[in-house]
Amino acid sequence: MDIDSITAFLMWCTILNVALLALSSLICVCAGDWVYRIHSKWFSISRETFNVAIYSFIGLYKIFIFVFILIPYIALLIVG
């Protein structure tokens, strides 16, 4: 693989992951009660614990996108 194909791959990974992050955040903001009702049927969890878990998941996912996809993509744009 050459640098151009890796750069293109990371570009599409960034686009798709940011879109998924935005969709997940939008669903949690707009339909948070619906998501909680679904998950509370599967697990006995309080609303406060659910909010912390969802907020932590979205934050961790955002950090992973930045560290493992976006930053390497930017570095390859600078180098290549």
N, CA, C and O atoms as CSV, one atom per row, in Angstrom:
chain,resi,resn,atom,element,x,y,z
A,1,MET,N,N,0.837,-1.187,0.000
A,1,MET,CA,C,0.000,0.000,0.000
A,1,MET,C,C,0.877,1.243,0.000
A,1,MET,O,O,1.913,1.293,0.663
A,2,ASP,N,N,0.452,2.219,-0.738
A,2,ASP,CA,C,1.185,3.477,-0.758
A,2,ASP,C,C,0.487,4.498,0.143
A,2,ASP,O,O,-0.607,4.259,0.655
A,3,ILE,N,N,1.143,5.626,0.318
A,3,ILE,CA,C,0.640,6.650,1.226
A,3,ILE,C,C,-0.691,7.209,0.740
A,3,ILE,O,O,-1.554,7.528,1.558
A,4,ASP,N,N,-0.875,7.333,-0.567
A,4,ASP,CA,C,-2.121,7.883,-1.098
A,4,ASP,C,C,-3.319,7.004,-0.776
A,4,ASP,O,O,-4.382,7.514,-0.422
A,5,SER,N,N,-3.165,5.700,-0.893
A,5,SER,CA,C,-4.294,4.809,-0.588
A,5,SER,C,C,-4.583,4.773,0.912
A,5,SER,O,O,-5.744,4.687,1.311
A,6,ILE,N,N,-3.554,4.837,1.742
A,6,ILE,CA,C,-3.777,4.880,3.194
A,6,ILE,C,C,-4.448,6.193,3.585
A,6,ILE,O,O,-5.331,6.212,4.442
A,7,THR,N,N,-4.029,7.287,2.957
A,7,THR,CA,C,-4.652,8.582,3.225
A,7,THR,C,C,-6.120,8.573,2.826
A,7,THR,O,O,-6.970,9.070,3.566
A,8,ALA,N,N,-6.420,8.013,1.666
A,8,ALA,CA,C,-7.813,7.929,1.220
A,8,ALA,C,C,-8.631,7.042,2.158
A,8,ALA,O,O,-9.777,7.359,2.475
A,9,PHE,N,N,-8.038,5.932,2.599
A,9,PHE,CA,C,-8.721,5.047,3.542
A,9,PHE,C,C,-9.040,5.770,4.846
A,9,PHE,O,O,-10.162,5.684,5.346
A,10,LEU,N,N,-8.058,6.484,5.400
A,10,LEU,CA,C,-8.286,7.205,6.651
A,10,LEU,C,C,-9.269,8.354,6.472
A,10,LEU,O,O,-10.001,8.690,7.403
A,11,MET,N,N,-9.296,8.959,5.287
A,11,MET,CA,C,-10.265,10.013,5.023
A,11,MET,C,C,-11.683,9.455,5.113
A,11,MET,O,O,-12.546,10.037,5.770
A,12,TRP,N,N,-11.917,8.322,4.447
A,12,TRP,CA,C,-13.254,7.726,4.485
A,12,TRP,C,C,-13.589,7.184,5.868
A,12,TRP,O,O,-14.746,7.241,6.285
A,13,CYS,N,N,-12.607,6.664,6.583
A,13,CYS,CA,C,-12.843,6.229,7.962
A,13,CYS,C,C,-13.255,7.411,8.835
A,13,CYS,O,O,-14.158,7.295,9.664
A,14,THR,N,N,-12.595,8.537,8.645
A,14,THR,CA,C,-12.931,9.735,9.403
A,14,THR,C,C,-14.344,10.192,9.091
A,14,THR,O,O,-15.117,10.489,10.001
A,15,ILE,N,N,-14.684,10.251,7.824
A,15,ILE,CA,C,-16.019,10.696,7.421
A,15,ILE,C,C,-17.095,9.786,8.000
A,15,ILE,O,O,-18.072,10.265,8.575
A,16,LEU,N,N,-16.922,8.484,7.852
A,16,LEU,CA,C,-17.934,7.545,8.334
A,16,LEU,C,C,-18.042,7.538,9.853
A,16,LEU,O,O,-19.149,7.481,10.388
A,17,ASN,N,N,-16.915,7.594,10.556
A,17,ASN,CA,C,-16.954,7.577,12.012
A,17,ASN,C,C,-17.518,8.871,12.595
A,17,ASN,O,O,-18.238,8.831,13.593
A,18,VAL,N,N,-17.208,9.996,11.999
A,18,VAL,CA,C,-17.779,11.257,12.476
A,18,VAL,C,C,-19.285,11.285,12.205
A,18,VAL,O,O,-20.051,11.797,13.022
A,19,ALA,N,N,-19.714,10.740,11.063
A,19,ALA,CA,C,-21.149,10.657,10.779
A,19,ALA,C,C,-21.846,9.755,11.794
A,19,ALA,O,O,-22.933,10.081,12.271
A,20,LEU,N,N,-21.232,8.633,12.124
A,20,LEU,CA,C,-21.813,7.728,13.124
A,20,LEU,C,C,-21.838,8.375,14.505
A,20,LEU,O,O,-22.798,8.201,15.255
A,21,LEU,N,N,-20.797,9.113,14.839
A,21,LEU,CA,C,-20.764,9.838,16.106
A,21,LEU,C,C,-21.864,10.893,16.162
A,21,LEU,O,O,-22.541,11.033,17.181
A,22,ALA,N,N,-22.042,11.626,15.082
A,22,ALA,CA,C,-23.090,12.650,15.037
A,22,ALA,C,C,-24.474,12.023,15.133
A,22,ALA,O,O,-25.343,12.538,15.837
A,23,LEU,N,N,-24.684,10.915,14.430
A,23,LEU,CA,C,-25.967,10.224,14.483
A,23,LEU,C,C,-26.244,9.696,15.888
A,23,LEU,O,O,-27.360,9.835,16.388
A,24,SER,N,N,-25.253,9.099,16.523
A,24,SER,CA,C,-25.424,8.588,17.882
A,24,SER,C,C,-25.745,9.716,18.851
A,24,SER,O,O,-26.628,9.578,19.698
A,25,SER,N,N,-25.041,10.816,18.733
A,25,SER,CA,C,-25.296,11.958,19.611
A,25,SER,C,C,-26.688,12.529,19.375
A,25,SER,O,O,-27.397,12.863,20.324
A,26,LEU,N,N,-27.073,12.640,18.118
A,26,LEU,CA,C,-28.400,13.162,17.780
A,26,LEU,C,C,-29.506,12.261,18.313
A,26,LEU,O,O,-30.509,12.749,18.835
A,27,ILE,N,N,-29.332,10.964,18.186
A,27,ILE,CA,C,-30.331,10.025,18.705
A,27,ILE,C,C,-30.423,10.135,20.220
A,27,ILE,O,O,-31.523,10.132,20.772
A,28,CYS,N,N,-29.295,10.231,20.895
A,28,CYS,CA,C,-29.326,10.328,22.357
A,28,CYS,C,C,-29.928,11.647,22.828
A,28,CYS,O,O,-30.574,11.690,23.875
A,29,VAL,N,N,-29.726,12.715,22.074
A,29,VAL,CA,C,-30.295,14.010,22.457
A,29,VAL,C,C,-31.790,14.054,22.161
A,29,VAL,O,O,-32.580,14.481,23.002
A,30,CYS,N,N,-32.174,13.617,20.978
A,30,CYS,CA,C,-33.569,13.739,20.554
A,30,CYS,C,C,-34.461,12.602,21.036
A,30,CYS,O,O,-35.649,12.816,21.274
A,31,ALA,N,N,-33.921,11.415,21.183
A,31,ALA,CA,C,-34.729,10.256,21.561
A,31,ALA,C,C,-34.109,9.521,22.744
A,31,ALA,O,O,-34.093,8.291,22.781
A,32,GLY,N,N,-33.601,10.279,23.703
A,32,GLY,CA,C,-32.939,9.672,24.849
A,32,GLY,C,C,-33.863,8.802,25.683
A,32,GLY,O,O,-33.454,7.751,26.176
A,33,ASP,N,N,-35.115,9.239,25.844
A,33,ASP,CA,C,-36.061,8.440,26.630
A,33,ASP,C,C,-36.362,7.113,25.948
A,33,ASP,O,O,-36.471,6.080,26.609
A,34,TRP,N,N,-36.496,7.142,24.640
A,34,TRP,CA,C,-36.759,5.921,23.878
A,34,TRP,C,C,-35.591,4.938,24.002
A,34,TRP,O,O,-35.793,3.742,24.213
A,35,VAL,N,N,-34.375,5.457,23.869
A,35,VAL,CA,C,-33.189,4.610,23.993
A,35,VAL,C,C,-33.101,4.038,25.408
A,35,VAL,O,O,-32.763,2.868,25.585
A,36,TYR,N,N,-33.403,4.856,26.408
A,36,TYR,CA,C,-33.375,4.369,27.794
A,36,TYR,C,C,-34.417,3.273,28.017
A,36,TYR,O,O,-34.126,2.267,28.664
A,37,ARG,N,N,-35.626,3.461,27.489
A,37,ARG,CA,C,-36.665,2.436,27.670
A,37,ARG,C,C,-36.247,1.109,27.066
A,37,ARG,O,O,-36.479,0.055,27.659
A,38,ILE,N,N,-35.633,1.150,25.892
A,38,ILE,CA,C,-35.176,-0.097,25.250
A,38,ILE,C,C,-34.124,-0.780,26.117
A,38,ILE,O,O,-34.209,-1.982,26.370
A,39,HIS,N,N,-33.142,-0.023,26.570
A,39,HIS,CA,C,-32.052,-0.621,27.347
A,39,HIS,C,C,-32.483,-1.020,28.752
A,39,HIS,O,O,-31.941,-1.966,29.322
A,40,SER,N,N,-33.441,-0.316,29.305
A,40,SER,CA,C,-33.887,-0.685,30.654
A,40,SER,C,C,-34.699,-1.974,30.640
A,40,SER,O,O,-34.867,-2.604,31.684
A,41,LYS,N,N,-35.204,-2.376,29.481
A,41,LYS,CA,C,-35.867,-3.684,29.378
A,41,LYS,C,C,-34.836,-4.813,29.430
A,41,LYS,O,O,-35.123,-5.891,29.949
A,42,TRP,N,N,-33.651,-4.571,28.901
A,42,TRP,CA,C,-32.600,-5.582,28.869
A,42,TRP,C,C,-31.801,-5.626,30.165
A,42,TRP,O,O,-31.424,-6.698,30.637
A,43,PHE,N,N,-31.543,-4.440,30.738
A,43,PHE,CA,C,-30.699,-4.332,31.928
A,43,PHE,C,C,-31.435,-3.526,32.982
A,43,PHE,O,O,-32.135,-2.567,32.657
A,44,SER,N,N,-31.285,-3.903,34.233
A,44,SER,CA,C,-31.862,-3.082,35.304
A,44,SER,C,C,-30.862,-1.972,35.621
A,44,SER,O,O,-29.876,-2.188,36.325
A,45,ILE,N,N,-31.136,-0.784,35.090
A,45,ILE,CA,C,-30.226,0.339,35.205
A,45,ILE,C,C,-31.044,1.599,35.460
A,45,ILE,O,O,-32.111,1.788,34.876
A,46,SER,N,N,-30.536,2.453,36.332
A,46,SER,CA,C,-31.239,3.706,36.606
A,46,SER,C,C,-30.969,4.703,35.479
A,46,SER,O,O,-30.030,4.545,34.698
A,47,ARG,N,N,-31.800,5.713,35.415
A,47,ARG,CA,C,-31.651,6.725,34.358
A,47,ARG,C,C,-30.327,7.476,34.504
A,47,ARG,O,O,-29.670,7.772,33.506
A,48,GLU,N,N,-29.938,7.782,35.729
A,48,GLU,CA,C,-28.685,8.514,35.950
A,48,GLU,C,C,-27.481,7.685,35.515
A,48,GLU,O,O,-26.549,8.207,34.903
A,49,THR,N,N,-27.504,6.396,35.832
A,49,THR,CA,C,-26.413,5.516,35.422
A,49,THR,C,C,-26.379,5.367,33.913
A,49,THR,O,O,-25.308,5.325,33.308
A,50,PHE,N,N,-27.548,5.288,33.310
A,50,PHE,CA,C,-27.635,5.200,31.849
A,50,PHE,C,C,-27.060,6.452,31.199
A,50,PHE,O,O,-26.309,6.358,30.228
A,51,ASN,N,N,-27.406,7.620,31.725
A,51,ASN,CA,C,-26.887,8.875,31.170
A,51,ASN,C,C,-25.364,8.933,31.254
A,51,ASN,O,O,-24.703,9.362,30.308
A,52,VAL,N,N,-24.809,8.502,32.382
A,52,VAL,CA,C,-23.351,8.489,32.548
A,52,VAL,C,C,-22.719,7.510,31.557
A,52,VAL,O,O,-21.693,7.817,30.950
A,53,ALA,N,N,-23.328,6.336,31.393
A,53,ALA,CA,C,-22.778,5.330,30.480
A,53,ALA,C,C,-22.805,5.829,29.035
A,53,ALA,O,O,-21.821,5.681,28.312
A,54,ILE,N,N,-23.918,6.415,28.613
A,54,ILE,CA,C,-24.019,6.919,27.233
A,54,ILE,C,C,-23.054,8.079,27.006
A,54,ILE,O,O,-22.377,8.139,25.979
A,55,TYR,N,N,-22.994,8.996,27.963
A,55,TYR,CA,C,-22.090,10.134,27.835
A,55,TYR,C,C,-20.637,9.664,27.777
A,55,TYR,O,O,-19.844,10.181,26.990
A,56,SER,N,N,-20.293,8.685,28.610
A,56,SER,CA,C,-18.937,8.144,28.610
A,56,SER,C,C,-18.620,7.437,27.303
A,56,SER,O,O,-17.523,7.591,26.766
A,57,PHE,N,N,-19.577,6.657,26.781
A,57,PHE,CA,C,-19.370,5.960,25.514
A,57,PHE,C,C,-19.134,6.939,24.373
A,57,PHE,O,O,-18.200,6.772,23.589
A,58,ILE,N,N,-19.973,7.954,24.281
A,58,ILE,CA,C,-19.827,8.926,23.187
A,58,ILE,C,C,-18.511,9.690,23.326
A,58,ILE,O,O,-17.839,9.945,22.327
A,59,GLY,N,N,-18.142,10.052,24.537
A,59,GLY,CA,C,-16.867,10.748,24.748
A,59,GLY,C,C,-15.665,9.893,24.409
A,59,GLY,O,O,-14.719,10.367,23.779
A,60,LEU,N,N,-15.693,8.629,24.823
A,60,LEU,CA,C,-14.595,7.718,24.520
A,60,LEU,C,C,-14.500,7.443,23.018
A,60,LEU,O,O,-13.406,7.368,22.459
A,61,TYR,N,N,-15.650,7.298,22.379
A,61,TYR,CA,C,-15.671,7.081,20.923
A,61,TYR,C,C,-15.080,8.287,20.194
A,61,TYR,O,O,-14.341,8.124,19.223
A,62,LYS,N,N,-15.404,9.498,20.658
A,62,LYS,CA,C,-14.853,10.712,20.052
A,62,LYS,C,C,-13.340,10.765,20.223
A,62,LYS,O,O,-12.624,11.124,19.288
A,63,ILE,N,N,-12.849,10.414,21.400
A,63,ILE,CA,C,-11.403,10.398,21.629
A,63,ILE,C,C,-10.724,9.379,20.725
A,63,ILE,O,O,-9.676,9.667,20.147
A,64,PHE,N,N,-11.316,8.174,20.596
A,64,PHE,CA,C,-10.743,7.152,19.712
A,64,PHE,C,C,-10.710,7.622,18.265
A,64,PHE,O,O,-9.735,7.366,17.559
A,65,ILE,N,N,-11.748,8.297,17.814
A,65,ILE,CA,C,-11.764,8.817,16.444
A,65,ILE,C,C,-10.623,9.804,16.252
A,65,ILE,O,O,-9.897,9.730,15.261
A,66,PHE,N,N,-10.462,10.720,17.187
A,66,PHE,CA,C,-9.406,11.718,17.061
A,66,PHE,C,C,-8.023,11.080,17.079
A,66,PHE,O,O,-7.189,11.384,16.227
A,67,VAL,N,N,-7.774,10.197,18.047
A,67,VAL,CA,C,-6.435,9.660,18.249
A,67,VAL,C,C,-6.044,8.655,17.168
A,67,VAL,O,O,-4.924,8.701,16.658
A,68,PHE,N,N,-6.949,7.755,16.816
A,68,PHE,CA,C,-6.593,6.654,15.924
A,68,PHE,C,C,-6.948,6.866,14.458
A,68,PHE,O,O,-6.473,6.116,13.605
A,69,ILE,N,N,-7.767,7.861,14.141
A,69,ILE,CA,C,-8.160,8.051,12.748
A,69,ILE,C,C,-7.845,9.464,12.255
A,69,ILE,O,O,-7.155,9.629,11.249
A,70,LEU,N,N,-8.347,10.482,12.958
A,70,LEU,CA,C,-8.199,11.851,12.467
A,70,LEU,C,C,-6.753,12.346,12.517
A,70,LEU,O,O,-6.267,12.917,11.541
A,71,ILE,N,N,-6.069,12.139,13.621
A,71,ILE,CA,C,-4.683,12.608,13.754
A,71,ILE,C,C,-3.756,11.904,12.759
A,71,ILE,O,O,-2.946,12.578,12.123
A,72,PRO,N,N,-3.839,10.553,12.593
A,72,PRO,CA,C,-3.014,9.936,11.547
A,72,PRO,C,C,-3.342,10.433,10.139
A,72,PRO,O,O,-2.451,10.560,9.299
A,73,TYR,N,N,-4.620,10.714,9.884
A,73,TYR,CA,C,-5.004,11.247,8.568
A,73,TYR,C,C,-4.368,12.615,8.342
A,73,TYR,O,O,-3.827,12.877,7.268
A,74,ILE,N,N,-4.430,13.476,9.335
A,74,ILE,CA,C,-3.810,14.795,9.207
A,74,ILE,C,C,-2.304,14.684,9.052
A,74,ILE,O,O,-1.707,15.419,8.265
A,75,ALA,N,N,-1.676,13.769,9.798
A,75,ALA,CA,C,-0.238,13.573,9.677
A,75,ALA,C,C,0.139,13.104,8.272
A,75,ALA,O,O,1.138,13.558,7.716
A,76,LEU,N,N,-0.649,12.204,7.701
A,76,LEU,CA,C,-0.369,11.754,6.342
A,76,LEU,C,C,-0.591,12.854,5.319
A,76,LEU,O,O,0.111,12.903,4.309
A,77,LEU,N,N,-1.546,13.730,5.555
A,77,LEU,CA,C,-1.732,14.868,4.653
A,77,LEU,C,C,-0.513,15.803,4.703
A,77,LEU,O,O,-0.099,16.346,3.679
A,78,ILE,N,N,0.049,15.982,5.893
A,78,ILE,CA,C,1.213,16.859,6.023
A,78,ILE,C,C,2.435,16.216,5.357
A,78,ILE,O,O,3.192,16.886,4.655
A,79,VAL,N,N,2.616,14.919,5.586
A,79,VAL,CA,C,3.809,14.228,5.072
A,79,VAL,C,C,3.697,14.017,3.560
A,79,VAL,O,O,4.655,14.232,2.817
A,80,GLY,N,N,2.506,13.590,3.120
A,80,GLY,CA,C,2.349,13.218,1.721
A,80,GLY,C,C,2.051,14.379,0.866
A,80,GLY,O,O,1.891,14.229,-0.345
